[in-house]
Amino acid sequence: MELADYFRVALIALSIILVFLVMIQVRGGGFGDMFGGSDLYRTRRGVERTVFNTTAVVAGLFLIVAFMTAYFN
């Protein structure tokens, strides 16, 4: 296996993790907000903040690995 293959595997793994992290972030009521639900400002606390920060870090790693994959191809 070449170095580019390792980057491709890492890119696939990071994309799966990133999709999972984005999907578990719940903001508001979802479907109920379409029909006039409240849009109150809330601060992130506890686990919600940790998931948000982890999502940002994984997104940054995803971008770096994507650029490295493109460079080594």
Stockholm file with secondary structure:
# STOCKHOLM 1.0

chainA/1-73         MELADYFRVALIALSIILVFLVMIQVRGGGFGDMFGGSDLYRTRRGVERTVFNTTAVVAGLFLIVAFMTAYFN
#=GR chainA/1-73 SS CCHHHHHHHHHHHHHHHHHHHHHHCCCTTGGGGGGSCCCCCCCCCTHHHHHHHHHHHHHHHHHHHHHHHHHHC
#=GC SS_cons        CCHHHHHHHHHHHHHHHHHHHHHHCCCTTGGGGGGSCCCCCCCCCTHHHHHHHHHHHHHHHHHHHHHHHHHHC
//
